[in-house]
Structure formats: structure tokens, C-alpha cells
Amino acid sequence: MLTVTFLMEQHIGHRTFYENLRRFIEPTPQIAARWVEVSYFQPGGLWERLTILPQNVRGTLRGRAQVRAGLRAPADLLVYNTQVPAALAGRMGRQRPYILCTDITPRQYDDMARHYNHTPDRGGLLTAYKHRVNRRLFQGAARVLPWSTWTRASLLQDYGVALDKIETLPPGVDTALWQPGHKKAGGAAHILFVGGDLYRKGGHLLLQAFAALPPGAASLHLVTRTAVPPAANIRTYPGLRPNDAALIALYQSCDIFALPTEAEAFGIAAMEASAVGLPVIATRVGGLTDVVADGETGYLLPPGDLRGLIHAFERLIADPALRQRLGQAARARALSRFDARKNAARLVEIMKNEG
């Protein structure tokens, strides 16, 4: 039996990946799994009480402590869901074979910095040192499993990872839970958006496009933490959690999924929409170019394309048969590429080869 320690960041998106992975790997008889949740926070902890330190420093110190505590247990193999816990592990993390999964590289994150309130590296000795550390982490992994071909390209070009070490392996969605529902025929079309930060994910554009539609042609459903002013035919859902039955039911009740985001590493919400058979309107950024096949499962637009977003809405609202055709193709794409059970099984094969 292979003993594996999974060190899993708990940020939104990565937590969904972790929950799905755990659900499908724990019953695997060949794997003895130990799960370490890297939350960067511990209520009442020592680092949390040192308020003299900036919050981000306290979070980093807590994450480092969580990772290193998890590494003290014996394991044949380590699996990280991002490179950050691997970096926090230091030398401890390189004493055993390890696999790195990632939705984005540090260079790509710096390129999107203004959208994430992130301060990019400005050059100089510190920047060069950090790049060497990340390069060594990626090159030293037994395997690197990017979520998308976009991230794969950066691993090759920016970090010099050997081609035979890389395999694109998306996080996947539980397609037995996330499947098409039964919709009522006729009436206004229901447009769905899911994203914690509404405005980074194109919320201003979405609201403008929705306002340009004929009154009563559609309703807009927003699953977000962002407060939205009340408006006709717009409803918000601030408390839904990943894989929540109410969240799945909401997806199933809608007709169109929209994610006109300005920046996106992957787009798990678009993948979930595909799994329930919704046509997806998204932007041509990050891993979304893997999730949406333009003209086949939905539409890919340039970021900020208000006119294109309005036109896509008008076309799908006016043509239920088109919505159905694109949605069926989206479901088929999810089953073939983004099934969490199949992708977890592939990860098990990789772990058995490397452990």
C-alpha cells in the first residue's frame, strides 16, 4: 500500500478540488491517504495573536506551521494542490518524491496582479531568488499536473520543466451530482453567474449587458459575496457553498451561464455549468479556453467585450434549441474531460508510478 500525504490549500476553488479528490481517493484500497488542510489560519493560535505583524505575514507563518506539521508523518509520496505549500515546506518537502498540481504559475499570477490585489515582483535580487526557488520546486517534482494547457505552457517556457514530467489534469467535477435537471419550457431565460468577487469576474460588464436586454426577457441570478444593489429581475445568493445541493439545483434551474471575467486561472464554476448542460459565455483568459469550446459548448469573448456579451445573450435567449444543443455538447465535454472520478483515478495511477 502506498502512503500519501496530501497538502491541500483551502482557498475557494482549491477547496472544491480537495473535497472532490478526497471523496474519490479515500475509498481506493491501494492508497493510504493523510490529508493536511492548509488554511493559513488557526483560531486563537500564537501567530494569529501577534497582531504586531501584518495579516499576510501571520497567514504565511501559520501556513508554514501547518505544512511542516503535516510533513512529520511518514509518507512514501507527497501531493500538493498548489506550489505554495511546497515552497513553505522548504527542505522537508524535498526529502520525499512529490507531485505538484497547479492552476497557475507565479509568473502568470504576477501577470494578473492588478485583478487580484496582488503586488507583482518588481525585479532585482529578491525576484530572481524567488524565481529560482519556484523553478527548483517545479523541476524537482516527480510529476507536475497543471489544470490547463495555459498553465502547461508557462511551466515549459518560464520554468523549464521537462516535457515528460508534465501532464494536463483538470480538477474535475462530480458528474453524478452535477448533471442536467428538468426545466420548465417557455418563459424568461434564467442567466446564472457564480463568483465570489463579482467585479473581478466581470460583474460590471455583466450588469451592463443585462440592463441592455429587453425588459422581462431574462432574469439574472448571482452567486457571490459581493453586495449588489437591488434591481428588477436580479437575485443574489451569498451563502451557497461548493457542492451544496441548493447550488446544484440553482445551476439546474438556469438556462445560460455567464462568466465575463477579466482574469481567471481556471474557472471551476464554468466547468460545473458545463456538467449540468448549460451553454457557457466566458472570456478567452486562463484555463477557460480549455473549458469552453467556442461555438460548440458556448462562446468565448475578449475581456471587456460588452457588445459581444449582449449579442451572445440575445442569441441564446431567442433560440432555446441552440441553448439545448450547446448545453448537450457542454455536458459531453465535461464527461470526457472534467469527470472528477476519472481524473482522480488517473492521479492514483500517476501516484502508483511515482511512489
Buried (B, 14 or more C-beta within 10 A) or exposed (E): EBBBBBBBBBBBBBBBBBBBBBBBBEEBEEBBBBBBEBBBBEEEBEBBEEEEBEEEEBBBBBBBBBBBEBBEEEBBBBBBBBBBBBBBBBEBBBEBBBBBBBBBBBBBBBBBEEBBEEEBBEEEEEEEEEBEBBBEBBBBBBBBBBBBEBBBBBBBEBBEBEEEBBEBBBBBBBBEBBBBEEBEEEEBBBBBBBBBBBBBBBBBBBBBBBEEBEEEBBBBBBBBEBEBEEEEBBBBBEEBEBBEEEBBEBBBBBBBBBBBBBBBBBBBBBBBBBBBBBBBBBBBBBBBBBBBBEEBBBBBBEBEBBEBBBBBBBBBBEEBEEBBBBBBBBBBBBBEBBBBBBBBEBBBEBBBEBB
